[in-house]
Amino acid sequence: MEEVFPFFSDARNLEAITPPDLRLRVTTGGPIEMKAGALIDYTLRVRGLPMRWRTRITAWEPGRRFVDEQIKGPYRQWIHEHTFFAEGGSTRMRDVVRYRVPMDFLVHNWLVRPDIERIFAFRSNVIRERFGAMGS
């Protein structure tokens, strides 16, 4: 837990755990103090289209969990809860994402869900390489 939560507490590490083709960059200047209410700005490319994304940290429980919610971006709603807990001698991490997209009935199954699954599979592999087996 001593290594894992601090890694995820640094918003700039999101760049390292996101597929390179998305070209995600944290654009918030200076060090970002993670706490409830913190705003984080990003740029990225989704299927080649440039986008801006802003999230707010809406829950912050150091060492245990945090939640980010989209303020501006490609989704109608994005709520991402990150939970960390000790399991044996290691750390387990769970991501729960609730989201809605514009024109949900047209794009979700063919475009959005496969993209999100690919992003989180990439992320899981990077985390496993960095910290060992963990997460779900």
C-alpha positions in Angstrom: 0.0 0.0 0.0 2.9 2.3 0.7 3.9 2.4 -3.0 0.6 1.9 -4.7 -1.6 4.6 -3.3 1.0 7.3 -3.7 1.5 6.3 -7.3 -2.2 6.7 -8.1 -2.3 9.9 -6.0 0.0 11.6 -8.5 -2.3 12.6 -11.5 0.7 12.8 -13.8 1.2 9.0 -13.5 -2.0 8.6 -15.5 0.0 9.3 -18.6 2.1 6.2 -17.9 -0.8 3.9 -17.5 -2.8 5.1 -20.5 -2.3 3.6 -24.0 0.2 5.8 -26.0 -2.2 6.2 -28.9 -4.5 8.2 -26.7 -1.7 10.8 -26.2 -3.1 11.7 -22.8 -1.3 14.6 -21.2 -2.1 16.2 -17.9 -2.2 20.0 -18.6 -2.9 21.3 -15.1 0.1 23.4 -14.2 2.4 22.9 -11.2 2.2 20.2 -8.6 -1.4 19.0 -8.1 -2.5 18.7 -4.5 -4.8 15.7 -4.5 -7.8 16.4 -2.2 -11.6 16.6 -2.5 -12.3 19.4 -4.9 -9.0 19.3 -6.8 -9.5 19.9 -10.6 -7.3 18.1 -13.1 -7.2 19.0 -16.8 -6.1 16.7 -19.6 -5.8 16.6 -23.3 -6.1 13.3 -25.2 -7.1 11.9 -28.6 -10.1 9.5 -28.9 -10.1 7.7 -32.2 -7.8 10.5 -33.5 -10.0 13.3 -32.4 -8.4 15.8 -30.0 -10.3 16.4 -26.8 -10.1 18.2 -23.5 -11.1 16.6 -20.3 -11.5 18.0 -16.8 -12.1 16.0 -13.7 -12.8 16.9 -10.1 -11.8 14.7 -7.2 -15.1 14.3 -5.3 -13.9 11.9 -2.6 -10.4 11.6 -1.1 -9.6 9.1 1.6 -5.8 8.8 1.6 -4.5 5.2 1.5 -8.0 3.9 0.9 -10.0 5.4 -2.0 -10.7 8.3 -4.2 -13.3 9.3 -6.8 -12.9 11.4 -9.9 -15.8 12.8 -11.8 -15.8 14.3 -15.3 -16.7 18.0 -15.3 -16.0 18.5 -19.0 -15.1 15.8 -21.6 -16.4 13.2 -24.0 -18.9 11.5 -21.7 -22.3 12.6 -20.5 -21.2 11.2 -17.2 -18.0 9.7 -15.9 -17.6 8.7 -12.2 -14.5 6.6 -11.5 -13.9 5.2 -8.0 -10.5 3.8 -7.1 -10.4 1.6 -4.0 -7.3 0.1 -2.4 -7.1 -2.5 0.2 -4.5 -4.8 1.8 -4.8 -8.5 0.9 -2.3 -10.8 2.4 1.1 -9.1 2.0 0.0 -7.1 -1.1 -2.3 -4.4 -2.2 -5.5 -5.0 -4.2 -7.0 -2.3 -6.3 -10.5 -2.1 -7.7 -11.8 0.4 -10.3 -15.5 1.0 -10.6 -16.5 3.2 -13.5 -20.0 4.5 -14.1 -20.4 6.4 -17.3 -23.0 7.5 -19.9 -22.2 8.6 -23.4 -24.1 10.8 -25.9 -26.1 8.7 -28.3 -25.6 5.7 -26.0 -27.7 3.3 -28.0 -25.7 3.9 -31.2 -22.1 4.1 -29.9 -21.8 2.3 -26.6 -21.5 -1.4 -27.7 -19.5 -0.7 -30.9 -17.2 2.1 -29.9 -17.1 3.2 -26.3 -17.2 -0.1 -24.4 -14.4 -1.8 -26.5 -12.3 1.4 -26.0 -12.8 1.4 -22.3 -12.0 -2.3 -22.0 -8.8 -1.8 -24.0 -7.7 1.1 -21.9 -8.3 -0.7 -18.6 -6.6 -3.9 -20.0 -3.5 -1.8 -20.9 -3.6 -0.1 -17.5 -3.9 -3.5 -15.7 -0.8 -4.8 -17.6 1.3 -1.7 -16.8 0.3 -1.9 -13.1 1.1 -5.6 -12.9 4.5 -5.0 -14.5 5.2 -2.1 -12.1 3.8 -3.5 -8.8 3.3 -7.3 -9.4 -0.1 -9.1 -9.6 -2.9 -6.9 -8.3 -6.1 -5.1 -9.3 -9.4 -5.9 -10.9 
